[in-house]
Amino acid sequence: MEITEDTKIDAPEKTIEWIKDLYRAVDNTDEAGFADAFTEEGCLTWGNQDMITGSKKIEEYIGEFFRSIDTLDHSFSGIWSIEGTEDADDILTLEADVTYTRHDGSRIIVPATTIIERDEKKAKAARIYVDISAL
């Protein structure tokens, strides 16, 4: 997981820290850590796949994906946040190049965008837009 001085950032530091924690779990293929970032009723939509609802189902789904690859690594080019209010959640938009390493050692780099709706501490919904058809 990489956020550099070239990463475009428009988000408070506490939000950046939350994102770092989330993507450390992702890039360490820690399905429990990823799922723990969601509320119990949280939703995940990945590309054109059906929506997954519930942190336990998210953990199972992402675990299957993690086992299908060797490693992955996110290099962020942009992080933007619209801070919520009492009546509205935070909205986070993340852009990254993701390096996937297959089990045979070959690699592919693809662009990805993720939109996350979040209360103060947990994701209520995440939509990941990435084309992994080449995997």
GUVEXKE-18478 format. One record per residue: residue number from 0; x, y, z of N, C-alpha, C in turn; residue in three letters. Coordinates in Angstrom, 1 decimal. Example, Ala and Ser with C-alpha at 12.3 -4.5 7.8 and 13.67 -1.06 7.14 Angstrom:
GUVEXKE-18478
<site nr="0" n_px="13.2" n_py="-5.7" n_pz="7.8" ca_px="12.3" ca_py="-4.5" ca_pz="7.8" c_px="13.2" c_py="-3.3" c_pz="7.8" rest="ala"/>
<site nr="1" n_px="12.8" n_py="-2.2" n_pz="7.1" ca_px="13.7" ca_py="-1.1" ca_pz="7.1" c_px="12.9" c_py="0.0" c_pz="7.9" rest="ser"/>
This chain:
GUVEXKE-18478
<site nr="0" n_px="0.8" n_py="-1.2" n_pz="0.0" ca_px="0.0" ca_py="0.0" ca_pz="0.0" c_px="0.9" c_py="1.2" c_pz="0.0" rest="met"/>
<site nr="1" n_px="0.7" n_py="2.1" n_pz="-1.0" ca_px="1.6" ca_py="3.2" ca_pz="-1.1" c_px="0.7" c_py="4.5" c_pz="-1.3" rest="glu"/>
<site nr="2" n_px="1.0" n_py="5.5" n_pz="-0.5" ca_px="0.5" ca_py="6.8" ca_pz="-0.6" c_px="1.8" c_py="7.7" c_pz="-0.6" rest="ile"/>
<site nr="3" n_px="2.0" n_py="8.4" n_pz="-1.7" ca_px="3.3" ca_py="9.2" ca_pz="-1.8" c_px="3.0" c_py="10.7" c_pz="-1.8" rest="thr"/>
<site nr="4" n_px="4.0" n_py="11.4" n_pz="-1.9" ca_px="3.9" ca_py="12.9" ca_pz="-1.9" c_px="3.2" c_py="13.3" c_pz="-3.2" rest="glu"/>
<site nr="5" n_px="3.2" n_py="12.5" n_pz="-4.2" ca_px="2.5" ca_py="12.8" ca_pz="-5.5" c_px="1.0" c_py="12.4" c_pz="-5.5" rest="asp"/>
<site nr="6" n_px="0.6" n_py="11.7" n_pz="-4.5" ca_px="-0.8" ca_py="11.3" ca_pz="-4.4" c_px="-1.6" c_py="12.6" c_pz="-4.1" rest="thr"/>
<site nr="7" n_px="-2.7" n_py="12.8" n_pz="-4.9" ca_px="-3.6" ca_py="13.9" ca_pz="-4.7" c_px="-4.5" c_py="13.6" c_pz="-3.5" rest="lys"/>
<site nr="8" n_px="-4.5" n_py="14.4" n_pz="-2.5" ca_px="-5.2" ca_py="14.1" ca_pz="-1.3" c_px="-6.1" c_py="15.3" c_pz="-0.9" rest="ile"/>
<site nr="9" n_px="-7.3" n_py="15.1" n_pz="-0.7" ca_px="-8.3" ca_py="16.1" ca_pz="-0.2" c_px="-9.1" c_py="15.3" c_pz="0.8" rest="asp"/>
<site nr="10" n_px="-8.5" n_py="15.1" n_pz="2.0" ca_px="-9.2" ca_py="14.3" ca_pz="3.1" c_px="-8.5" c_py="14.6" c_pz="4.4" rest="ala"/>
<site nr="11" n_px="-9.2" n_py="14.6" n_pz="5.5" ca_px="-8.5" ca_py="14.8" ca_pz="6.8" c_px="-7.6" c_py="13.7" c_pz="7.2" rest="pro"/>
<site nr="12" n_px="-6.7" n_py="13.9" n_pz="8.0" ca_px="-5.7" ca_py="12.9" ca_pz="8.4" c_px="-6.3" c_py="11.7" c_pz="9.0" rest="glu"/>
<site nr="13" n_px="-7.4" n_py="11.9" n_pz="9.8" ca_px="-8.0" ca_py="10.7" ca_pz="10.4" c_px="-8.6" c_py="9.8" c_pz="9.4" rest="lys"/>
<site nr="14" n_px="-9.1" n_py="10.3" n_pz="8.3" ca_px="-9.6" ca_py="9.5" ca_pz="7.2" c_px="-8.5" c_py="8.8" c_pz="6.5" rest="thr"/>
<site nr="15" n_px="-7.4" n_py="9.5" n_pz="6.3" ca_px="-6.2" ca_py="8.9" ca_pz="5.6" c_px="-5.7" c_py="7.7" c_pz="6.5" rest="ile"/>
<site nr="16" n_px="-5.7" n_py="7.9" n_pz="7.8" ca_px="-5.3" ca_py="6.8" ca_pz="8.7" c_px="-6.2" c_py="5.6" c_pz="8.5" rest="glu"/>
<site nr="17" n_px="-7.5" n_py="5.8" n_pz="8.5" ca_px="-8.5" ca_py="4.7" ca_pz="8.3" c_px="-8.2" c_py="4.0" c_pz="7.0" rest="trp"/>
<site nr="18" n_px="-8.0" n_py="4.8" n_pz="5.9" ca_px="-7.7" ca_py="4.2" ca_pz="4.6" c_px="-6.4" c_py="3.3" c_pz="4.7" rest="ile"/>
<site nr="19" n_px="-5.4" n_py="3.9" n_pz="5.3" ca_px="-4.2" ca_py="3.1" ca_pz="5.4" c_px="-4.4" c_py="1.8" c_pz="6.1" rest="lys"/>
<site nr="20" n_px="-5.2" n_py="1.8" n_pz="7.2" ca_px="-5.4" ca_py="0.6" ca_pz="8.0" c_px="-6.2" c_py="-0.4" c_pz="7.1" rest="asp"/>
<site nr="21" n_px="-7.2" n_py="0.1" n_pz="6.4" ca_px="-8.0" ca_py="-0.8" ca_pz="5.5" c_px="-7.1" c_py="-1.4" c_pz="4.4" rest="leu"/>
<site nr="22" n_px="-6.3" n_py="-0.6" n_pz="3.7" ca_px="-5.5" ca_py="-1.2" ca_pz="2.6" c_px="-4.3" c_py="-1.9" c_pz="3.1" rest="tyr"/>
<site nr="23" n_px="-3.8" n_py="-1.8" n_pz="4.3" ca_px="-2.8" ca_py="-2.7" ca_pz="4.8" c_px="-3.4" c_py="-4.1" c_pz="4.9" rest="arg"/>
<site nr="24" n_px="-4.7" n_py="-4.1" n_pz="5.4" ca_px="-5.4" ca_py="-5.4" ca_pz="5.5" c_px="-5.5" c_py="-6.0" c_pz="4.1" rest="ala"/>
<site nr="25" n_px="-6.0" n_py="-5.2" n_pz="3.1" ca_px="-6.1" ca_py="-5.7" ca_pz="1.8" c_px="-4.8" c_py="-6.2" c_pz="1.2" rest="val"/>
<site nr="26" n_px="-3.8" n_py="-5.4" n_pz="1.2" ca_px="-2.5" ca_py="-5.8" ca_pz="0.6" c_px="-1.8" c_py="-6.9" c_pz="1.4" rest="asp"/>
<site nr="27" n_px="-2.2" n_py="-7.2" n_pz="2.6" ca_px="-1.7" ca_py="-8.3" ca_pz="3.3" c_px="-2.7" c_py="-9.5" c_pz="3.2" rest="asn"/>
<site nr="28" n_px="-3.6" n_py="-9.4" n_pz="2.3" ca_px="-4.6" ca_py="-10.5" ca_pz="2.1" c_px="-5.3" c_py="-11.0" c_pz="3.4" rest="thr"/>
<site nr="29" n_px="-5.6" n_py="-10.0" n_pz="4.2" ca_px="-6.2" ca_py="-10.3" ca_pz="5.5" c_px="-7.7" c_py="-10.1" c_pz="5.4" rest="asp"/>
<site nr="30" n_px="-8.4" n_py="-11.2" n_pz="5.0" ca_px="-9.9" ca_py="-11.1" ca_pz="4.8" c_px="-10.6" c_py="-10.7" c_pz="6.0" rest="glu"/>
<site nr="31" n_px="-10.2" n_py="-11.1" n_pz="7.2" ca_px="-10.9" ca_py="-10.7" ca_pz="8.5" c_px="-10.7" c_py="-9.2" c_pz="8.7" rest="ala"/>
<site nr="32" n_px="-9.5" n_py="-8.7" n_pz="8.5" ca_px="-9.2" ca_py="-7.3" ca_pz="8.7" c_px="-10.0" c_py="-6.5" c_pz="7.7" rest="gly"/>
<site nr="33" n_px="-10.1" n_py="-6.9" n_pz="6.5" ca_px="-10.9" ca_py="-6.2" ca_pz="5.5" c_px="-12.4" c_py="-6.2" c_pz="5.9" rest="phe"/>
<site nr="34" n_px="-12.9" n_py="-7.3" n_pz="6.3" ca_px="-14.4" ca_py="-7.4" ca_pz="6.6" c_px="-14.6" c_py="-6.6" c_pz="7.9" rest="ala"/>
<site nr="35" n_px="-13.7" n_py="-6.5" n_pz="8.8" ca_px="-13.8" ca_py="-5.8" ca_pz="10.0" c_px="-14.0" c_py="-4.3" c_pz="9.8" rest="asp"/>
<site nr="36" n_px="-13.6" n_py="-3.8" n_pz="8.6" ca_px="-13.8" ca_py="-2.4" ca_pz="8.3" c_px="-15.2" c_py="-2.0" c_pz="8.0" rest="ala"/>
<site nr="37" n_px="-16.1" n_py="-3.0" n_pz="7.8" ca_px="-17.5" ca_py="-2.9" ca_pz="7.4" c_px="-18.4" c_py="-3.0" c_pz="8.7" rest="phe"/>
<site nr="38" n_px="-19.5" n_py="-2.3" n_pz="8.6" ca_px="-20.6" ca_py="-2.5" ca_pz="9.6" c_px="-21.1" c_py="-4.0" c_pz="9.4" rest="thr"/>
<site nr="39" n_px="-21.8" n_py="-4.5" n_pz="10.4" ca_px="-22.4" ca_py="-5.9" ca_pz="10.2" c_px="-23.2" c_py="-6.0" c_pz="9.0" rest="glu"/>
<site nr="40" n_px="-24.0" n_py="-4.9" n_pz="8.7" ca_px="-24.9" ca_py="-5.0" ca_pz="7.5" c_px="-24.2" c_py="-4.4" c_pz="6.3" rest="glu"/>
<site nr="41" n_px="-22.9" n_py="-4.1" n_pz="6.3" ca_px="-22.2" ca_py="-3.5" ca_pz="5.2" c_px="-22.4" c_py="-4.2" c_pz="3.9" rest="gly"/>
<site nr="42" n_px="-22.2" n_py="-3.5" n_pz="2.8" ca_px="-22.4" ca_py="-4.0" ca_pz="1.4" c_px="-21.1" c_py="-3.8" c_pz="0.6" rest="cys"/>
<site nr="43" n_px="-20.8" n_py="-4.7" n_pz="-0.2" ca_px="-19.7" ca_py="-4.6" ca_pz="-1.1" c_px="-20.1" c_py="-5.0" c_pz="-2.5" rest="leu"/>
<site nr="44" n_px="-19.8" n_py="-4.1" n_pz="-3.5" ca_px="-20.1" ca_py="-4.4" ca_pz="-4.9" c_px="-18.7" c_py="-4.3" c_pz="-5.6" rest="thr"/>
<site nr="45" n_px="-18.4" n_py="-5.4" n_pz="-6.3" ca_px="-17.1" ca_py="-5.4" ca_pz="-7.0" c_px="-17.4" c_py="-5.6" c_pz="-8.5" rest="trp"/>
<site nr="46" n_px="-17.0" n_py="-4.5" n_pz="-9.2" ca_px="-17.2" ca_py="-4.6" ca_pz="-10.7" c_px="-18.7" c_py="-4.9" c_pz="-11.0" rest="gly"/>
<site nr="47" n_px="-18.8" n_py="-5.9" n_pz="-11.9" ca_px="-20.2" ca_py="-6.3" ca_pz="-12.3" c_px="-20.7" c_py="-7.5" c_pz="-11.5" rest="asn"/>
<site nr="48" n_px="-20.1" n_py="-7.8" n_pz="-10.4" ca_px="-20.6" ca_py="-8.9" ca_pz="-9.5" c_px="-21.8" c_py="-8.4" c_pz="-8.7" rest="gln"/>
<site nr="49" n_px="-22.6" n_py="-9.4" n_pz="-8.2" ca_px="-23.7" ca_py="-9.1" ca_pz="-7.4" c_px="-23.2" c_py="-8.5" c_pz="-6.1" rest="asp"/>
<site nr="50" n_px="-24.0" n_py="-7.6" n_pz="-5.5" ca_px="-23.7" ca_py="-7.0" ca_pz="-4.2" c_px="-23.6" c_py="-8.1" c_pz="-3.1" rest="met"/>
<site nr="51" n_px="-22.6" n_py="-8.0" n_pz="-2.3" ca_px="-22.5" ca_py="-8.9" ca_pz="-1.1" c_px="-22.9" c_py="-8.1" c_pz="0.1" rest="ile"/>
<site nr="52" n_px="-23.8" n_py="-8.6" n_pz="0.9" ca_px="-24.3" ca_py="-7.9" ca_pz="2.1" c_px="-23.9" c_py="-8.7" c_pz="3.4" rest="thr"/>
<site nr="53" n_px="-23.4" n_py="-8.0" n_pz="4.3" ca_px="-23.0" ca_py="-8.5" ca_pz="5.6" c_px="-21.5" c_py="-8.8" c_pz="5.7" rest="gly"/>
<site nr="54" n_px="-21.0" n_py="-8.3" n_pz="6.8" ca_px="-19.5" ca_py="-8.4" ca_pz="7.0" c_px="-19.0" c_py="-9.9" c_pz="6.9" rest="ser"/>
<site nr="55" n_px="-19.8" n_py="-10.8" n_pz="7.4" ca_px="-19.3" ca_py="-12.2" ca_pz="7.3" c_px="-19.3" c_py="-12.7" c_pz="5.9" rest="lys"/>
<site nr="56" n_px="-20.3" n_py="-12.4" n_pz="5.1" ca_px="-20.3" ca_py="-12.8" ca_pz="3.7" c_px="-19.2" c_py="-12.0" c_pz="2.9" rest="lys"/>
<site nr="57" n_px="-18.9" n_py="-10.8" n_pz="3.3" ca_px="-17.8" ca_py="-10.0" ca_pz="2.6" c_px="-16.5" c_py="-10.7" c_pz="2.9" rest="ile"/>
<site nr="58" n_px="-16.3" n_py="-11.2" n_pz="4.2" ca_px="-15.1" ca_py="-11.9" ca_pz="4.5" c_px="-14.9" c_py="-13.1" c_pz="3.7" rest="glu"/>
<site nr="59" n_px="-16.0" n_py="-13.9" n_pz="3.5" ca_px="-15.9" ca_py="-15.2" ca_pz="2.7" c_px="-15.6" c_py="-14.8" c_pz="1.3" rest="glu"/>
<site nr="60" n_px="-16.3" n_py="-13.9" n_pz="0.7" ca_px="-16.1" ca_py="-13.5" ca_pz="-0.7" c_px="-14.7" c_py="-13.0" c_pz="-1.0" rest="tyr"/>
<site nr="61" n_px="-14.2" n_py="-12.1" n_pz="-0.1" ca_px="-12.9" ca_py="-11.5" ca_pz="-0.4" c_px="-11.8" c_py="-12.5" c_pz="-0.1" rest="ile"/>
<site nr="62" n_px="-12.0" n_py="-13.4" n_pz="0.8" ca_px="-11.1" ca_py="-14.5" ca_pz="1.1" c_px="-10.9" c_py="-15.4" c_pz="-0.1" rest="gly"/>
<site nr="63" n_px="-12.0" n_py="-15.7" n_pz="-0.8" ca_px="-11.9" ca_py="-16.5" ca_pz="-2.0" c_px="-11.1" c_py="-15.8" c_pz="-3.1" rest="glu"/>
<site nr="64" n_px="-11.3" n_py="-14.5" n_pz="-3.2" ca_px="-10.5" ca_py="-13.8" ca_pz="-4.2" c_px="-9.0" c_py="-13.7" c_pz="-3.8" rest="phe"/>
<site nr="65" n_px="-8.7" n_py="-13.5" n_pz="-2.5" ca_px="-7.4" ca_py="-13.4" ca_pz="-2.1" c_px="-6.6" c_py="-14.7" c_pz="-2.3" rest="phe"/>
<site nr="66" n_px="-7.3" n_py="-15.9" n_pz="-2.2" ca_px="-6.7" ca_py="-17.2" ca_pz="-2.4" c_px="-6.5" c_py="-17.4" c_pz="-3.9" rest="arg"/>
<site nr="67" n_px="-7.2" n_py="-16.7" n_pz="-4.8" ca_px="-7.0" ca_py="-16.9" ca_pz="-6.2" c_px="-5.8" c_py="-16.2" c_pz="-6.8" rest="ser"/>
<site nr="68" n_px="-5.1" n_py="-15.3" n_pz="-6.0" ca_px="-3.9" ca_py="-14.6" ca_pz="-6.4" c_px="-2.8" c_py="-14.9" c_pz="-5.4" rest="ile"/>
<site nr="69" n_px="-1.6" n_py="-14.5" n_pz="-5.8" ca_px="-0.5" ca_py="-14.6" ca_pz="-4.8" c_px="-0.4" c_py="-13.3" c_pz="-3.9" rest="asp"/>
<site nr="70" n_px="-0.3" n_py="-12.2" n_pz="-4.6" ca_px="-0.3" ca_py="-10.9" ca_pz="-3.8" c_px="-1.0" c_py="-9.8" c_pz="-4.6" rest="thr"/>
<site nr="71" n_px="-1.2" n_py="-8.7" n_pz="-3.9" ca_px="-1.7" ca_py="-7.5" ca_pz="-4.5" c_px="-1.1" c_py="-6.3" c_pz="-3.8" rest="leu"/>
<site nr="72" n_px="-1.0" n_py="-5.2" n_pz="-4.5" ca_px="-0.4" ca_py="-4.0" ca_pz="-3.9" c_px="-1.1" c_py="-2.7" c_pz="-4.5" rest="asp"/>
<site nr="73" n_px="-1.6" n_py="-1.8" n_pz="-3.7" ca_px="-2.2" ca_py="-0.6" ca_pz="-4.2" c_px="-1.3" c_py="0.6" c_pz="-4.1" rest="his"/>
<site nr="74" n_px="-1.2" n_py="1.3" n_pz="-5.2" ca_px="-0.4" ca_py="2.5" ca_pz="-5.2" c_px="-1.4" c_py="3.7" c_pz="-5.6" rest="ser"/>
<site nr="75" n_px="-1.7" n_py="4.5" n_pz="-4.6" ca_px="-2.8" ca_py="5.5" ca_pz="-4.7" c_px="-2.3" c_py="6.7" c_pz="-5.5" rest="phe"/>
<site nr="76" n_px="-3.2" n_py="7.1" n_pz="-6.4" ca_px="-2.9" ca_py="8.4" ca_pz="-7.1" c_px="-3.9" c_py="9.5" c_pz="-6.6" rest="ser"/>
<site nr="77" n_px="-5.0" n_py="9.1" n_pz="-6.0" ca_px="-5.9" ca_py="10.1" ca_pz="-5.5" c_px="-6.7" c_py="9.6" c_pz="-4.3" rest="gly"/>
<site nr="78" n_px="-7.0" n_py="10.5" n_pz="-3.4" ca_px="-7.9" ca_py="10.2" ca_pz="-2.2" c_px="-8.7" c_py="11.4" c_pz="-2.0" rest="ile"/>
<site nr="79" n_px="-10.0" n_py="11.3" n_pz="-2.1" ca_px="-10.9" ca_py="12.5" ca_pz="-1.8" c_px="-11.9" c_py="12.1" c_pz="-0.8" rest="trp"/>
<site nr="80" n_px="-12.3" n_py="13.0" n_pz="0.0" ca_px="-13.3" ca_py="12.8" ca_pz="1.0" c_px="-14.3" c_py="13.9" c_pz="1.0" rest="ser"/>
<site nr="81" n_px="-15.6" n_py="13.6" n_pz="1.1" ca_px="-16.7" ca_py="14.5" ca_pz="1.5" c_px="-17.1" c_py="14.1" c_pz="2.9" rest="ile"/>
<site nr="82" n_px="-16.8" n_py="15.0" n_pz="3.8" ca_px="-17.1" ca_py="14.6" ca_pz="5.2" c_px="-18.6" c_py="14.7" c_pz="5.4" rest="glu"/>
<site nr="83" n_px="-19.1" n_py="13.8" n_pz="6.2" ca_px="-20.5" ca_py="13.7" ca_pz="6.5" c_px="-21.0" c_py="14.6" c_pz="7.5" rest="gly"/>
<site nr="84" n_px="-22.3" n_py="14.6" n_pz="7.8" ca_px="-22.9" ca_py="15.4" ca_pz="8.8" c_px="-23.7" c_py="14.5" c_pz="9.7" rest="thr"/>
<site nr="85" n_px="-24.5" n_py="15.0" n_pz="10.6" ca_px="-25.3" ca_py="14.2" ca_pz="11.5" c_px="-26.2" c_py="13.3" c_pz="10.6" rest="glu"/>
<site nr="86" n_px="-26.7" n_py="13.8" n_pz="9.5" ca_px="-27.6" ca_py="13.1" ca_pz="8.7" c_px="-27.1" c_py="12.4" c_pz="7.4" rest="asp"/>
<site nr="87" n_px="-25.8" n_py="12.5" n_pz="7.2" ca_px="-25.2" ca_py="12.0" ca_pz="6.0" c_px="-23.8" c_py="11.3" c_pz="6.4" rest="ala"/>
<site nr="88" n_px="-23.5" n_py="10.3" n_pz="5.7" ca_px="-22.2" ca_py="9.6" ca_pz="5.8" c_px="-21.1" c_py="10.3" c_pz="5.1" rest="asp"/>
<site nr="89" n_px="-19.9" n_py="9.9" n_pz="5.5" ca_px="-18.7" ca_py="10.3" ca_pz="4.7" c_px="-18.7" c_py="9.6" c_pz="3.4" rest="asp"/>
<site nr="90" n_px="-18.3" n_py="10.2" n_pz="2.3" ca_px="-18.1" ca_py="9.6" ca_pz="1.0" c_px="-16.6" c_py="9.7" c_pz="0.7" rest="ile"/>
<site nr="91" n_px="-16.0" n_py="8.6" n_pz="0.4" ca_px="-14.6" ca_py="8.5" ca_pz="0.1" c_px="-14.4" c_py="8.0" c_pz="-1.3" rest="leu"/>
<site nr="92" n_px="-13.6" n_py="8.7" n_pz="-2.1" ca_px="-13.3" ca_py="8.2" ca_pz="-3.5" c_px="-11.8" c_py="8.0" c_pz="-3.5" rest="thr"/>
<site nr="93" n_px="-11.4" n_py="6.8" n_pz="-4.0" ca_px="-10.0" ca_py="6.4" ca_pz="-4.0" c_px="-9.6" c_py="5.9" c_pz="-5.4" rest="leu"/>
<site nr="94" n_px="-8.5" n_py="6.4" n_pz="-5.9" ca_px="-8.0" ca_py="6.0" ca_pz="-7.2" c_px="-6.6" c_py="5.3" c_pz="-7.0" rest="glu"/>
<site nr="95" n_px="-6.4" n_py="4.2" n_pz="-7.6" ca_px="-5.1" ca_py="3.5" ca_pz="-7.4" c_px="-4.7" c_py="2.7" c_pz="-8.7" rest="ala"/>
<site nr="96" n_px="-3.5" n_py="2.4" n_pz="-8.8" ca_px="-3.0" ca_py="1.4" ca_pz="-9.7" c_px="-2.8" c_py="0.1" c_pz="-8.8" rest="asp"/>
<site nr="97" n_px="-3.3" n_py="-1.0" n_pz="-9.2" ca_px="-3.2" ca_py="-2.2" ca_pz="-8.4" c_px="-2.4" c_py="-3.2" c_pz="-9.1" rest="val"/>
<site nr="98" n_px="-1.3" n_py="-3.7" n_pz="-8.4" ca_px="-0.5" ca_py="-4.7" ca_pz="-9.0" c_px="-0.9" c_py="-6.0" c_pz="-8.4" rest="thr"/>
<site nr="99" n_px="-1.4" n_py="-6.9" n_pz="-9.3" ca_px="-1.7" ca_py="-8.3" ca_pz="-8.9" c_px="-0.6" c_py="-9.2" c_pz="-9.3" rest="tyr"/>
<site nr="100" n_px="-0.2" n_py="-10.0" n_pz="-8.4" ca_px="0.8" ca_py="-11.1" ca_pz="-8.8" c_px="0.0" c_py="-12.4" c_pz="-8.7" rest="thr"/>
<site nr="101" n_px="0.1" n_py="-13.1" n_pz="-9.9" ca_px="-0.5" ca_py="-14.4" ca_pz="-10.0" c_px="0.3" c_py="-15.5" c_pz="-9.3" rest="arg"/>
<site nr="102" n_px="-0.3" n_py="-16.6" n_pz="-9.1" ca_px="0.5" ca_py="-17.7" ca_pz="-8.4" c_px="1.7" c_py="-18.2" c_pz="-9.2" rest="his"/>
<site nr="103" n_px="1.7" n_py="-17.9" n_pz="-10.6" ca_px="2.8" ca_py="-18.3" ca_pz="-11.4" c_px="3.9" c_py="-17.3" c_pz="-11.4" rest="asp"/>
<site nr="104" n_px="3.7" n_py="-16.2" n_pz="-10.6" ca_px="4.7" ca_py="-15.1" ca_pz="-10.5" c_px="4.5" c_py="-14.0" c_pz="-11.5" rest="gly"/>
<site nr="105" n_px="3.7" n_py="-14.1" n_pz="-12.5" ca_px="3.5" ca_py="-13.1" ca_pz="-13.4" c_px="2.6" c_py="-12.0" c_pz="-12.8" rest="ser"/>
<site nr="106" n_px="2.7" n_py="-10.8" n_pz="-13.3" ca_px="2.1" ca_py="-9.6" ca_pz="-12.7" c_px="1.2" c_py="-8.9" c_pz="-13.8" rest="arg"/>
<site nr="107" n_px="0.2" n_py="-8.2" n_pz="-13.3" ca_px="-0.6" ca_py="-7.3" ca_pz="-14.1" c_px="-0.9" c_py="-6.1" c_pz="-13.2" rest="ile"/>
<site nr="108" n_px="-0.9" n_py="-4.9" n_pz="-13.9" ca_px="-1.2" ca_py="-3.7" ca_pz="-13.2" c_px="-2.5" c_py="-3.1" c_pz="-13.8" rest="ile"/>
<site nr="109" n_px="-3.5" n_py="-2.8" n_pz="-13.0" ca_px="-4.7" ca_py="-2.3" ca_pz="-13.5" c_px="-5.2" c_py="-1.1" c_pz="-12.7" rest="val"/>
<site nr="110" n_px="-5.8" n_py="-0.1" n_pz="-13.3" ca_px="-6.4" ca_py="1.0" ca_pz="-12.5" c_px="-7.6" c_py="0.6" c_pz="-11.8" rest="pro"/>
<site nr="111" n_px="-7.9" n_py="1.2" n_pz="-10.7" ca_px="-9.1" ca_py="0.9" ca_pz="-9.9" c_px="-9.6" c_py="2.2" c_pz="-9.3" rest="ala"/>
<site nr="112" n_px="-10.9" n_py="2.3" n_pz="-9.1" ca_px="-11.5" ca_py="3.3" ca_pz="-8.3" c_px="-12.5" c_py="2.7" c_pz="-7.3" rest="thr"/>
<site nr="113" n_px="-12.4" n_py="3.2" n_pz="-6.1" ca_px="-13.3" ca_py="2.6" ca_pz="-5.0" c_px="-14.1" c_py="3.8" c_pz="-4.4" rest="thr"/>
<site nr="114" n_px="-15.4" n_py="3.6" n_pz="-4.2" ca_px="-16.2" ca_py="4.6" ca_pz="-3.5" c_px="-16.7" c_py="4.0" c_pz="-2.3" rest="ile"/>
<site nr="115" n_px="-16.5" n_py="4.6" n_pz="-1.2" ca_px="-16.9" ca_py="4.1" ca_pz="0.1" c_px="-17.8" c_py="5.1" c_pz="0.9" rest="ile"/>
<site nr="116" n_px="-18.9" n_py="4.5" n_pz="1.3" ca_px="-19.8" ca_py="5.3" ca_pz="2.2" c_px="-19.5" c_py="4.8" c_pz="3.6" rest="glu"/>
<site nr="117" n_px="-19.2" n_py="5.8" n_pz="4.5" ca_px="-18.7" ca_py="5.4" ca_pz="5.8" c_px="-19.3" c_py="6.2" c_pz="6.9" rest="arg"/>
<site nr="118" n_px="-19.7" n_py="5.6" n_pz="8.0" ca_px="-20.0" ca_py="6.4" ca_pz="9.2" c_px="-18.7" c_py="6.8" c_pz="9.8" rest="asp"/>
<site nr="119" n_px="-18.6" n_py="7.2" n_pz="11.0" ca_px="-17.3" ca_py="7.7" ca_pz="11.6" c_px="-16.3" c_py="6.6" c_pz="11.6" rest="glu"/>
<site nr="120" n_px="-16.6" n_py="5.3" n_pz="11.8" ca_px="-15.7" ca_py="4.3" ca_pz="12.0" c_px="-15.7" c_py="3.1" c_pz="11.0" rest="lys"/>
<site nr="121" n_px="-16.8" n_py="2.8" n_pz="10.4" ca_px="-16.9" ca_py="1.6" ca_pz="9.6" c_px="-17.6" c_py="2.0" c_pz="8.2" rest="lys"/>
<site nr="122" n_px="-17.2" n_py="1.1" n_pz="7.2" ca_px="-17.8" ca_py="1.3" ca_pz="5.9" c_px="-19.2" c_py="0.7" c_pz="5.9" rest="ala"/>
<site nr="123" n_px="-20.2" n_py="1.4" n_pz="5.4" ca_px="-21.5" ca_py="0.9" ca_pz="5.2" c_px="-21.7" c_py="0.3" c_pz="3.8" rest="lys"/>
<site nr="124" n_px="-20.9" n_py="0.8" n_pz="2.9" ca_px="-21.0" ca_py="0.3" ca_pz="1.5" c_px="-19.7" c_py="0.7" c_pz="0.8" rest="ala"/>
<site nr="125" n_px="-19.3" n_py="-0.2" n_pz="-0.1" ca_px="-18.1" ca_py="0.0" ca_pz="-0.9" c_px="-18.4" c_py="-0.5" c_pz="-2.3" rest="ala"/>
<site nr="126" n_px="-18.0" n_py="0.3" n_pz="-3.3" ca_px="-18.1" ca_py="-0.1" ca_pz="-4.7" c_px="-16.8" c_py="0.0" c_pz="-5.3" rest="arg"/>
<site nr="127" n_px="-16.3" n_py="-1.2" n_pz="-5.8" ca_px="-14.9" ca_py="-1.2" ca_pz="-6.4" c_px="-15.1" c_py="-1.4" c_pz="-7.9" rest="ile"/>
<site nr="128" n_px="-14.5" n_py="-0.5" n_pz="-8.6" ca_px="-14.5" ca_py="-0.5" ca_pz="-10.1" c_px="-13.2" c_py="-0.8" c_pz="-10.6" rest="tyr"/>
<site nr="129" n_px="-13.0" n_py="-2.0" n_pz="-11.1" ca_px="-11.7" ca_py="-2.5" ca_pz="-11.6" c_px="-12.0" c_py="-3.7" c_pz="-12.6" rest="val"/>
<site nr="130" n_px="-11.2" n_py="-3.7" n_pz="-13.6" ca_px="-11.4" ca_py="-4.8" ca_pz="-14.6" c_px="-10.3" c_py="-5.9" c_pz="-14.3" rest="asp"/>
<site nr="131" n_px="-10.7" n_py="-7.0" n_pz="-13.7" ca_px="-9.7" ca_py="-8.0" ca_pz="-13.4" c_px="-9.8" c_py="-9.2" c_pz="-14.3" rest="ile"/>
<site nr="132" n_px="-10.5" n_py="-9.0" n_pz="-15.5" ca_px="-10.7" ca_py="-10.1" ca_pz="-16.4" c_px="-9.4" c_py="-10.7" c_pz="-16.9" rest="ser"/>
<site nr="133" n_px="-8.3" n_py="-9.9" n_pz="-16.9" ca_px="-7.0" ca_py="-10.5" ca_pz="-17.3" c_px="-6.3" c_py="-11.4" c_pz="-16.3" rest="ala"/>
<site nr="134" n_px="-6.9" n_py="-11.4" n_pz="-15.1" ca_px="-6.3" ca_py="-12.3" ca_pz="-14.1" c_px="-6.7" c_py="-13.7" c_pz="-14.4" rest="leu"/>
